[in-house]
Amino acid sequence: MTEWYYADRQRQQQGPLQGFELARLFNAGQVDGQTLVWREGLPEWRPLSTFGDELPLDFNQPATRLDPVPGAPAGADGATG
């Protein structure tokens, strides 16, 4: 399976994640279409929005906050406290 990496709000690399986990973060509003992502085979980091054909990203549905993805670093959802 393809392993994905993304740059969080502090521009720190996070991952590896499976595609469905990255899509879950997107659909939960924890990352957005401008979030930079990378996977093996890419020459450079690109916005997540360019991978709608590879990942199950729902651009038409409003984001819903979910619990953080297991294994994601604390605070990756933007929550404080």
C-alpha positions as CSV (number, residue, x, y, z in Angstrom):
1,M,0.0,0.0,0.0
2,T,1.1,3.6,-0.6
3,E,2.4,5.5,2.3
4,W,1.5,9.2,2.4
5,Y,3.1,12.1,4.3
6,Y,1.8,15.5,5.0
7,A,3.0,18.8,6.4
8,D,1.0,19.9,9.4
9,R,0.0,23.5,10.3
10,Q,3.5,24.0,11.8
11,R,5.0,22.7,8.6
12,Q,6.3,19.5,10.3
13,Q,6.2,16.3,8.4
14,Q,3.7,13.7,9.6
15,G,3.3,10.1,8.5
16,P,3.5,7.7,7.1
17,L,-0.3,7.2,6.7
18,Q,-2.3,5.0,4.5
19,G,-4.4,6.8,1.9
20,F,-7.7,6.2,3.7
21,E,-6.2,7.8,6.9
22,L,-5.2,10.9,5.0
23,A,-8.6,11.1,3.4
24,R,-10.2,10.7,6.9
25,L,-8.1,13.7,8.1
26,F,-9.3,15.7,5.1
27,N,-13.0,14.8,5.5
28,A,-12.7,15.6,9.2
29,G,-11.3,19.1,8.5
30,Q,-7.9,18.3,10.1
31,V,-6.1,19.0,6.8
32,D,-7.4,20.8,3.8
33,G,-6.9,20.9,0.0
34,Q,-3.8,23.2,0.4
35,T,-2.0,20.8,2.8
36,L,1.2,19.7,1.2
37,V,1.5,15.9,0.7
38,W,4.1,13.5,-0.6
39,R,4.3,9.8,-1.5
40,E,7.0,7.7,-3.1
41,G,7.2,8.4,-6.8
42,L,6.5,12.1,-6.5
43,P,9.3,14.5,-7.4
44,E,8.0,17.1,-4.9
45,W,5.4,17.9,-2.3
46,R,2.0,18.9,-3.8
47,P,-1.3,20.2,-2.5
48,L,-3.7,17.4,-1.3
49,S,-6.4,18.8,-3.6
50,T,-4.4,17.5,-6.7
51,F,-5.0,13.9,-5.5
52,G,-8.8,13.6,-5.7
53,D,-8.4,10.9,-8.3
54,E,-6.2,8.8,-6.0
55,L,-7.8,9.4,-2.7
56,P,-11.4,9.3,-1.5
57,L,-11.6,13.1,-0.9
58,D,-15.1,14.5,-0.7
59,F,-14.8,18.1,-1.8
60,N,-18.6,18.6,-1.8
61,Q,-19.2,17.7,1.9
62,P,-18.6,20.1,4.7
63,A,-15.8,18.9,7.0
64,T,-16.8,17.2,10.2
65,R,-14.5,17.0,13.2
66,L,-13.6,13.5,14.2
67,D,-11.4,12.0,16.8
68,P,-7.7,12.1,15.8
69,V,-6.4,9.3,13.7
70,P,-4.8,6.6,15.8
71,G,-1.0,7.1,15.8
72,A,-1.3,10.8,14.7
73,P,0.7,13.2,16.8
74,A,-1.1,14.9,19.7
75,G,-2.4,18.3,18.5
76,A,-2.5,17.3,14.9
77,D,-6.2,18.1,14.8
78,G,-5.5,21.7,15.8
79,A,-7.2,21.3,19.2
80,T,-5.6,22.9,22.2
81,G,-5.6,21.8,25.8
